[in-house]
Amino acid sequence: VAHMLFRWILKGLILSFLLKTTLSLNPDDPNVCSHWESYAVTVQESYAHPFDQIYYTRCTDILNWFKCTRHRISYKTAYRRGLRTMHRRRSQCCPGYYESEDYCIPLCTEECVHGRCVSPDTCHCEPGWGGTDCSSG
């Protein structure tokens, strides 16, 4: 029973990790900026590998029983590891915003004393309060 419980817990942890990595910032959010990044992937690739193929032909060489050795370059399929450059889109909060629980929250360098930060360094003050940090009554 403990073994089964452990397996269910492990599956749950893996599922929550996968959901966390796939459910990131919403690209439709106007405060989310994205960029393309490149990354390398190791791949197995095939190529034509040359080799010296020896073959025999009939000839006038009586000492070798009328058989002459010849060479030709042939090719066989071989495999090697290679690097392939891939591209993916990365989302991140735009400048002036920070990520908090998959949302991009505006950052005000001064605390909005009687209000809330609505965009980078912009406070929206409660009624009766004013100033850049909503501290003037």
Secondary structure in CASP SS format (residue, H / E / C, confidence):
PFRMAT SS
TARGET T0000
AUTHOR 0000-0000-0000
METHOD secondary structure of the structure
MODEL  1
V C 1.00
A H 1.00
H H 1.00
M H 1.00
L H 1.00
F H 1.00
R H 1.00
W H 1.00
I H 1.00
L H 1.00
K H 1.00
G H 1.00
L H 1.00
I H 1.00
L H 1.00
S H 1.00
F H 1.00
L H 1.00
L H 1.00
K H 1.00
T H 1.00
T H 1.00
L C 1.00
S C 1.00
L C 1.00
N C 1.00
P C 1.00
D C 1.00
D C 1.00
P C 1.00
N C 1.00
V E 1.00
C E 1.00
S E 1.00
H E 1.00
W E 1.00
E E 1.00
S E 1.00
Y E 1.00
A E 1.00
V E 1.00
T E 1.00
V E 1.00
Q E 1.00
E E 1.00
S E 1.00
Y E 1.00
A E 1.00
H E 1.00
P E 1.00
F E 1.00
D E 1.00
Q E 1.00
I E 1.00
Y E 1.00
Y E 1.00
T E 1.00
R E 1.00
C C 1.00
T C 1.00
D C 1.00
I H 1.00
L H 1.00
N H 1.00
W C 1.00
F C 1.00
K E 1.00
C E 1.00
T E 1.00
R E 1.00
H E 1.00
R E 1.00
I E 1.00
S E 1.00
Y E 1.00
K E 1.00
T E 1.00
A E 1.00
Y E 1.00
R E 1.00
R E 1.00
G E 1.00
L E 1.00
R E 1.00
T E 1.00
M E 1.00
H E 1.00
R E 1.00
R E 1.00
R E 1.00
S E 1.00
Q E 1.00
C E 1.00
C C 1.00
P C 1.00
G C 1.00
Y E 1.00
Y E 1.00
E E 1.00
S E 1.00
E C 1.00
D C 1.00
Y E 1.00
C E 1.00
I E 1.00
P E 1.00
L C 1.00
C C 1.00
T C 1.00
E C 1.00
E C 1.00
C C 1.00
V C 1.00
H C 1.00
G E 1.00
R E 1.00
C E 1.00
V E 1.00
S E 1.00
P C 1.00
D C 1.00
T E 1.00
C E 1.00
H E 1.00
C E 1.00
E C 1.00
P C 1.00
G C 1.00
W C 1.00
G E 1.00
G C 1.00
T C 1.00
D C 1.00
C C 1.00
S C 1.00
S E 1.00
G C 1.00
END
